[in-house]
Amino acid sequence: QVQLVESGGGLVQPGGSLRLSCAASGTIFSISPMGWYRQAPGKQRELFASIPIRGSTTYADSVKGRFTISRDNAKNTVYLQMNSLKPENTAVYYCNILPPLARFWGRGTQVTVSS
């Protein structure tokens, strides 16, 4: 059974940084591209960063240059380093495979950017 558990969220001031982690159980992680998704209040969940098993990462324009996705296949973990955070980055952040499967959604981790 696959389980994805996100952590590392919190309250941060504009311009601050956070590092999110997503720990995966099961064998799916090692054979799947992974993505970070977020859902802001009143908006649909969206993919904004992805990483293949090996190779180049991709980002939405809104986070390019500020966010970095990485993965440690030995630890079955994907990370998201977020720098220069903005209030509009406030959302619940999730990880999932690409494309996402409904049964893999975890609880997410809340990121709030506010002064």
C-alpha positions, -999 to +999 in steps of 0.1 A: +000+000+000+014+034-010+014+062+014+027+097+008+033+119+039+041+156+035+058+176+062+077+209+067+050+234+063+044+263+086+040+301+090+068+322+074+072+358+066+074+371+030+109+366+017+115+336+040+122+300+032+108+266+039+119+231+030+091+205+025+095+168+025+074+140+011+081+105+024+068+077+003+062+041+014+058+013-010+077+006-042+059+031-065+084+059-056+114+043-073+096+038-106+077+071-108+082+107-116+071+128-087+054+162-085+046+188-059+011+202-061-006+229-042-041+241-035-047+277-025-079+288-009-107+289-034-086+274-062-080+241-078-051+219-070-023+225-094+010+209-103+039+234-101+071+213-099+081+178-111+111+156-112+116+124-131+133+093-118+165+108-132+169+139-153+158+175-155+132+191-133+103+213-145+086+243-128+057+265-133+068+300-142+054+314-110+080+295-089+109+292-113+141+304-098+127+304-063+117+267-057+138+236-061+125+201-063+148+172-055+146+135-046+165+110-027+156+076-042+175+057-014+152+074+012+121+073-009+117+110-003+111+141-025+119+176-013+109+211-021+131+240-012+111+272-013+129+305-011+117+341-015+083+331-005+053+354-013+019+357+003+004+342-029+023+310-022+000+303+008-016+269+001-017+233+012+011+215-005+009+179-016+031+154-034+020+127-058+033+107-087+029+120-122+002+118-134-014+119-099-035+090-086-064+099-064-057+071-039-022+085-033-032+119-021-020+126+015-031+152+039-007+178+026+012+204+046+000+239+051+023+268+041+012+302+051+032+333+040+022+363+060+037+391+080 
